[in-house]
Amino acid sequence: ANVPISELLRDHMPITLMLGLVSMVTGSLFGMFVGFLSAMARNSIGDKICTVLTIIGISVPSYLFSIFLSYMLGYRTGTLPMLYDFREPVLSSIMPVISYSLPVSAVVCRFTRDEAVSVIDSDYVLFARSQGIGGAKLLRSYILRNSLIPVITVEMLMLVGLLAGSMVTEQIFSIPGIGALLTNAISVNDYNVIIAMTFIFALIFIAARLLLDILYGIIDPRIRVSGKE
């Protein structure tokens, strides 16, 4: 309809970014929390249950979660609106955020658990324990800080994949985001929009990599020192 691409992006980008960022923050925090608990109680029944659930969460695509949630909470019970409604943005966002967050939580939980177990078994943690360091200080200064870098790397890559893979989920919930915009552009062979969206995804990936390098230096100052040397 001869609408400028900049106007299309302005109308469709905010909702996708909002849902993606909220899902990443929610899923990451929950995944890290459960992952650390699982690592601290490794080989327990809770740890084994957590491992099974994370495998399921990693294996099942997010759009299947979307279909299941839409059927159970929308169609069967009517608890939440099945389709996105601008008059109820918070309620309409709950199911998309959950469907986005579940795979994120599973991946982050798995990586956090494995990295935390590796750090707990490391020599410097054993030495710190021999010096009487324990509790919150051991967790914060030794285990948490040294476990975060691989987890954050995965999170940044998942954020890009979440935005790029929003096409199916946005179609299920009728969300007017960039995923739906790209799907419609492909269906009508609108090459200008397709090229613009590809360029936007590339910029997001570059920005995520830049932010990742900055976070590396904040989490572990040794990386900045080694880079200067």
C-alpha positions in Angstrom: 0.0 0.0 0.0 3.0 2.3 -0.6 3.7 2.6 3.1 7.3 3.6 3.9 9.4 0.7 5.5 10.4 3.0 8.3 6.8 3.5 9.2 6.1 -0.3 9.1 9.1 -0.9 11.4 8.0 1.9 13.8 4.6 0.3 14.1 5.7 -3.3 14.4 9.1 -3.3 16.1 8.2 -2.1 19.6 5.9 -4.9 20.5 8.3 -7.6 19.4 11.2 -6.0 21.2 9.1 -5.6 24.4 7.9 -9.2 24.4 11.4 -10.5 23.5 13.2 -8.5 26.2 10.6 -9.3 28.9 10.8 -13.0 28.0 14.6 -13.0 28.0 14.8 -11.3 31.4 12.1 -13.5 33.0 13.4 -16.8 31.5 17.0 -16.0 32.2 16.5 -15.1 35.9 14.3 -18.1 36.5 16.7 -20.4 34.6 19.7 -19.2 36.5 18.0 -19.4 39.9 16.8 -23.0 39.2 20.2 -23.9 37.6 22.2 -22.8 40.7 19.8 -24.6 43.0 20.2 -27.8 40.9 24.0 -27.5 40.9 24.1 -27.0 44.7 22.0 -30.2 45.1 23.4 -32.2 42.3 22.6 -35.9 41.9 19.5 -35.4 44.1 16.0 -36.2 43.0 15.3 -32.5 42.4 18.4 -32.3 40.2 17.3 -35.3 38.2 13.8 -33.9 37.8 15.2 -30.5 36.7 17.4 -32.3 34.1 14.4 -34.1 32.6 12.4 -30.9 32.5 15.2 -28.9 30.9 15.7 -31.5 28.2 12.0 -31.3 27.4 12.1 -27.5 27.4 15.1 -27.5 25.0 13.6 -30.1 22.7 10.1 -28.7 22.3 9.8 -25.7 19.9 8.4 -22.6 21.4 5.4 -22.6 19.0 4.2 -25.9 20.4 4.2 -24.2 23.8 2.2 -21.4 22.2 -0.4 -23.8 20.8 -0.7 -25.7 24.1 -1.1 -22.5 26.1 -3.5 -21.0 23.7 -5.7 -24.1 23.8 -5.6 -24.6 27.6 -5.7 -21.1 28.9 -7.5 -19.5 26.1 -9.9 -21.9 24.4 -10.6 -24.4 27.2 -10.7 -22.2 30.3 -11.0 -18.6 28.9 -8.5 -17.4 31.5 -6.5 -15.4 29.1 -7.3 -13.9 25.7 -6.3 -16.2 22.8 -5.4 -13.3 20.5 -3.4 -10.1 21.2 -5.7 -7.2 22.1 -4.4 -3.6 22.4 -7.2 -2.9 24.9 -5.6 -5.5 27.3 -1.9 -5.5 26.5 -0.8 -7.0 29.8 -3.2 -9.9 29.8 -2.6 -10.5 26.0 1.2 -10.6 26.6 1.2 -13.3 29.3 0.9 -16.4 27.1 3.4 -15.1 24.4 5.9 -14.3 27.2 5.5 -17.7 28.8 5.9 -19.5 25.5 9.0 -17.5 24.7 10.4 -17.8 28.3 10.1 -21.6 28.7 12.8 -22.6 26.1 15.0 -19.7 27.4 14.6 -21.0 31.0 15.4 -24.5 30.0 18.6 -23.6 28.1 19.8 -21.1 30.7 19.1 -23.6 33.5 21.0 -26.3 31.8 24.1 -24.2 31.0 24.0 -22.6 34.5 23.8 -26.0 36.2 26.7 -27.5 34.2 28.9 -24.4 34.5 28.2 -24.1 38.3 29.0 -27.8 38.8 32.3 -27.3 36.9 33.2 -24.2 39.0 32.3 -25.9 42.3 34.7 -28.7 41.5 37.5 -26.3 40.5 40.7 -26.0 42.5 40.2 -22.3 43.5 36.7 -23.0 45.0 38.1 -26.0 47.0 41.0 -23.7 48.2 38.5 -21.0 49.2 36.5 -23.5 51.2 39.7 -24.7 52.9 40.3 -21.1 53.9 36.9 -21.0 55.6 35.0 -19.1 52.9 31.5 -20.3 52.4 27.9 -19.3 52.2 26.8 -16.2 50.3 30.4 -14.9 49.8 31.5 -18.2 48.2 28.5 -18.2 45.9 28.7 -14.6 44.9 32.4 -14.0 44.5 33.6 -17.4 43.3 30.8 -19.6 41.9 28.3 -17.0 40.4 30.8 -14.7 38.8 32.8 -17.5 37.1 29.7 -19.3 35.9 28.0 -16.3 34.2 30.2 -15.7 31.1 29.2 -18.9 29.2 25.5 -18.4 30.3 25.4 -14.8 29.1 27.0 -15.8 25.8 24.1 -18.3 25.2 21.5 -15.7 26.3 22.7 -13.1 23.8 22.5 -15.6 21.0 19.1 -16.7 22.1 17.8 -13.1 22.1 18.7 -12.8 18.5 17.2 -16.1 17.7 14.1 -15.2 19.7 13.5 -12.1 17.7 14.3 -13.8 14.4 12.1 -16.8 15.2 9.1 -14.8 16.3 7.2 -15.4 13.1 5.2 -18.5 14.1 4.4 -17.4 17.6 3.2 -14.0 16.5 1.0 -15.7 13.9 -0.5 -17.9 16.6 -1.4 -15.1 18.9 -2.1 -12.5 16.1 0.7 -10.2 17.5 1.4 -7.3 15.1 5.1 -7.5 15.4 8.1 -7.8 13.1 7.6 -11.6 12.8 4.1 -11.2 11.5 5.3 -8.4 9.2 8.1 -10.6 7.8 5.7 -13.5 7.3 3.2 -11.3 5.4 6.0 -9.8 3.3 7.2 -13.3 2.3 3.7 -14.4 1.4 3.2 -11.4 -1.0 6.9 -11.3 -2.2 7.5 -7.8 -0.8 11.3 -7.9 -1.3 11.8 -4.4 0.1 10.4 -5.4 3.5 12.3 -8.7 3.4 15.6 -7.0 2.7 15.0 -4.4 5.4 14.1 -7.0 8.0 17.2 -9.0 7.1 19.3 -5.9 7.6 17.5 -5.2 11.0 18.2 -8.7 12.2 21.9 -8.3 11.2 22.1 -5.0 13.1 20.6 -6.6 16.2 23.1 -9.5 16.0 26.0 -7.0 15.8 24.7 -5.0 18.7 24.2 -8.1 20.7 27.8 -9.2 20.1 29.1 -5.7 21.1 27.0 -5.7 24.3 28.4 -9.2 24.9 32.0 -8.0 24.8 31.1 -5.1 27.2 29.4 -7.5 29.6 32.5 -9.8 29.6 34.6 -7.0 30.9 32.1 -6.0 33.6 31.7 -9.6 34.9 35.3 -10.5 34.7 37.8 -7.6 34.8 40.6 -10.0 33.9 39.3 -10.1 30.3 39.9 -6.3 30.0 43.4 -6.6 31.4 44.3 -9.4 29.1 42.9 -7.4 26.1 45.1 -4.4 27.0 48.2 -6.6 27.2 
